[in-house]
Amino acid sequence: MKSRYSVFSLIRNALKHHQDWPKVWRSPEPKPAYDIVIVGGGGHGLATAYYLAKLHGLRNVAVIERGWLGGGNTGRNTTIVRSNYLWDESAALYEHALKLWEGLSQELNYNVMFSQRGVLNLAHNQHDLRELSRRVNANRLNGVDSEFVSPQQIKELVPIMDLRENGRYPVLGASLQRRGGTARHDAVAWGYARAADALGVDIIQECPVNGFRIEDGRVTGVETGKGFIAAGKVGIVTAGHSSVMANLAGFRLPIQSVPLQALVSEPVKPIIDTVVMSGAVHAYVSQSDKGELVIGAGVDHFIGYGQRGSMPVTEETLAAVCELFPLFRRMRMLRQWGGIVDTCPDASPIISKTPVEGLFINCGWGTGGFKATPGSGWVFAHTIAKNEPHALNAPFKLDRYQSGFLIDEHGAAAVAH
Ligand SMILES: Cc1cc2nc3c(=O)[nH]c(=O)nc-3n(C[C@H](O)[C@H](O)[C@H](O)COP(=O)(O)OP(=O)(O)OC[C@H]3O[C@@H](n4cnc5c(N)ncnc54)[C@H](O)[C@@H]3O)c2cc1C
C-alpha cells in the first residue's frame, strides 16, 4: 500500500499550520443495520473489526465507541508486551498475539513502534525464585522464549539497578523474555482503525451503547446515543465496563472493576533499554522514546469507576522504584493517570459466547490485555464469524466459572502489566 504521508505532505501541511491533513478514517453516520456491531473502540474492538473484515470477509461491520478511539485502557496503559504466561492455554494465546505483534507494522502499514527490548521479571525472595524458574521451564516447554538470568547478568543489562545484597529489595535473579518489549499504544488503535476503515468498517465515535434489544433470547441490535442500530451479531469489548454491559444484556460476569494507575517522569537521556518489573514490590519501569520513565503501579484496593489512581498506591510504587533505582530519587514526575481494569477470579480473560444468542463478549483482561490486542481481536473475530471459539480461546469460555476449569495466572499477572 502506498503511504499517504510522504515527506512532501509533511512539509506541505507544516506550512499550512497542519490544517489540511487528510482524515485517516471516515466518520460516517451509523447505518440502520449491520451484520455485526462491535461495542467498544479500544485496541481489542478495532482489531476484532479488522480481522472480521480481513480474514472472514465480513465488511458490513460497525465499531461503536462512546468516547474517542483508544480513550479507554488502550491509551492509558504502559504498553508492555510479553507472552511468558504459566499455563499451556495462556501461553498459546499470548504467544499467538506476540507473533502477530512481530509483523503488525507491516500488516497494517502503520508503525506501531513495536520494540523487542526484552522484559525482566525480578525475583526478590526464595518464593519468587521458585515461581519464576517454574514459569521459565513451562514457557520453554511451550516454545516461548524465556530464560533465567543471574544478578550478574542483570547488572550487565541494567547497570543502574541497586543489586547490593543488603538492599531493601535484594535481587536474586530474574526471568527474561528477550522477544518481549513495548509498543506505541495509540498507534495500535489508529493502525487498526485505519486498516478496518479501508476495508469498509464504519467507525462511529461519541456514540454510547445504552442497551441491547433482545427478542426470544437473541440479540437484534443496540440502543445507542444515535438511536437504535440493528445487528445480526454483537460483540462487547468494553474493558472496564464489561459487567455494566452484561447487566444491560441481563447476565452476570465474575468480574471486579478496579482502578489501575501509571506515571511518567520528566524526560531524560537513555538510561534503561529494557523493561524491568517486580511482582513483589508491585512496580515496573521502562523508558519511552521521548525519554520519560514509564512507571506502572498496582491496582487500587477497592472497586471503582474513576479513571484515576489513589495516592497511597502512587507513594508505595515510587518508594519501591526509588529503592530499586536510587538514581531516580532526584527525578520529577510529570503526570499520573488511571484506567479501570476488569479483573477475573483466575486472572485470565473471557472470550466467549454469552447466554444471549448472537451476543459475544471479550473481557476480563485485567491489568494485562494490551499485549494480547492482536491475538484477542484475531480469536474474537473467529468466534463471532464462526459462532464458535477458535481452539486458542476455547478454554477461555464464560462457563469455566461453573465447570471449575480455571486458568490461574495470578503468578504471571501478579504485577500489573
Ligand atoms: C494504567 C494501566 C496500565 C496498563 N499496562 C499494561 C501493560 O503494560 N501491558 C498490558 O498488556 N496491559 C496493560 N494494561 C491493560 C490494558 O490496557 C487493557 O487490558 C487493554 O488495553 C484493554 O483493551 P480494550 O480494547 O479491551 O479496552 P479499552 O481500550 O478500554 O476499550 C474499551 C472501549 O469501550 C468503550 N466503552 C465502554 N462502555 C461503552 C459503551 N457503553 N458504549 C460504547 N463504548 C463503550 C470505552 O470508551 C473504551 O474506549 C494496563 C491498563 C492500565 C489502566
The ligand as a MOL file (V3000), in Angstrom:
LIG
                    3D

  0  0  0     0  0            999 V3000
M  V30 BEGIN CTAB
M  V30 COUNTS 53 58 0 0 0
M  V30 BEGIN ATOM
M  V30 1 C -2.5420 2.1030 33.9130 0
M  V30 2 C -2.6580 0.8530 33.0920 0
M  V30 3 C -1.5020 0.1920 32.6930 0
M  V30 4 C -1.5970 -0.9670 31.9180 0
M  V30 5 N -0.4430 -1.5290 31.4530 0
M  V30 6 C -0.4980 -2.5890 30.6400 0
M  V30 7 C 0.6970 -3.1080 30.0710 0
M  V30 8 O 1.7910 -2.5830 30.2700 0
M  V30 9 N 0.5980 -4.2130 29.2650 0
M  V30 10 C -0.5950 -4.8200 29.0350 0
M  V30 11 O -0.6020 -5.8430 28.3500 0
M  V30 12 N -1.7620 -4.3160 29.5110 0
M  V30 13 C -1.7410 -3.2120 30.2970 0
M  V30 14 N -2.8940 -2.6780 30.7990 0
M  V30 15 C -4.1790 -3.3240 30.4870 0
M  V30 16 C -4.6330 -2.9290 29.0930 0
M  V30 17 O -4.6010 -1.5320 28.9500 0
M  V30 18 C -6.0420 -3.4310 28.7940 0
M  V30 19 O -6.1790 -4.7920 29.1440 0
M  V30 20 C -6.3550 -3.3060 27.3110 0
M  V30 21 O -5.9400 -2.0640 26.8140 0
M  V30 22 C -7.8300 -3.4950 27.0760 0
M  V30 23 O -8.1010 -3.1350 25.7410 0
M  V30 24 P -9.5720 -2.9670 25.2340 0
M  V30 25 O -9.5060 -2.5700 23.8240 0
M  V30 26 O -10.3290 -4.1790 25.6070 0
M  V30 27 O -10.1260 -1.8230 26.1940 0
M  V30 28 P -10.2750 -0.2410 26.0610 0
M  V30 29 O -9.1390 0.3820 25.3570 0
M  V30 30 O -10.5830 0.2400 27.4470 0
M  V30 31 O -11.5370 -0.1100 25.1240 0
M  V30 32 C -12.8600 -0.2820 25.5940 0
M  V30 33 C -13.6570 0.8300 24.9780 0
M  V30 34 O -15.0380 0.6080 25.2590 0
M  V30 35 C -15.6400 1.8690 25.3520 0
M  V30 36 N -16.9300 1.7580 26.0060 0
M  V30 37 C -17.2000 1.4970 27.3000 0
M  V30 38 N -18.5130 1.4990 27.5330 0
M  V30 39 C -19.1140 1.7600 26.3300 0
M  V30 40 C -20.4580 1.9090 25.9150 0
M  V30 41 N -21.4750 1.7990 26.7780 0
M  V30 42 N -20.7150 2.1820 24.6120 0
M  V30 43 C -19.7060 2.3070 23.7110 0
M  V30 44 N -18.4100 2.1900 24.0620 0
M  V30 45 C -18.1180 1.9190 25.3640 0
M  V30 46 C -14.6380 2.6980 26.1340 0
M  V30 47 O -14.8440 4.0900 25.9600 0
M  V30 48 C -13.3230 2.2020 25.5610 0
M  V30 49 O -12.8080 3.0320 24.5320 0
M  V30 50 C -2.8560 -1.5070 31.5790 0
M  V30 51 C -4.0290 -0.8430 31.9760 0
M  V30 52 C -3.9310 0.3350 32.7070 0
M  V30 53 C -5.1810 1.0500 33.1180 0
M  V30 END ATOM
M  V30 BEGIN BOND
M  V30 1 1 1 2
M  V30 2 1 2 3
M  V30 3 2 2 52
M  V30 4 2 3 4
M  V30 5 1 4 5
M  V30 6 1 4 50
M  V30 7 2 5 6
M  V30 8 1 6 7
M  V30 9 1 6 13
M  V30 10 2 7 8
M  V30 11 1 7 9
M  V30 12 1 9 10
M  V30 13 2 10 11
M  V30 14 1 10 12
M  V30 15 2 12 13
M  V30 16 1 13 14
M  V30 17 1 14 15
M  V30 18 1 14 50
M  V30 19 1 15 16
M  V30 20 1 16 17
M  V30 21 1 16 18
M  V30 22 1 18 19
M  V30 23 1 18 20
M  V30 24 1 20 21
M  V30 25 1 20 22
M  V30 26 1 22 23
M  V30 27 1 23 24
M  V30 28 2 24 25
M  V30 29 1 24 26
M  V30 30 1 24 27
M  V30 31 1 27 28
M  V30 32 2 28 29
M  V30 33 1 28 30
M  V30 34 1 28 31
M  V30 35 1 31 32
M  V30 36 1 32 33
M  V30 37 1 33 34
M  V30 38 1 33 48
M  V30 39 1 34 35
M  V30 40 1 35 36
M  V30 41 1 35 46
M  V30 42 1 36 37
M  V30 43 1 36 45
M  V30 44 2 37 38
M  V30 45 1 38 39
M  V30 46 1 39 40
M  V30 47 2 39 45
M  V30 48 1 40 41
M  V30 49 2 40 42
M  V30 50 1 42 43
M  V30 51 2 43 44
M  V30 52 1 44 45
M  V30 53 1 46 47
M  V30 54 1 46 48
M  V30 55 1 48 49
M  V30 56 2 50 51
M  V30 57 1 51 52
M  V30 58 1 52 53
M  V30 END BOND
M  V30 END CTAB
M  END
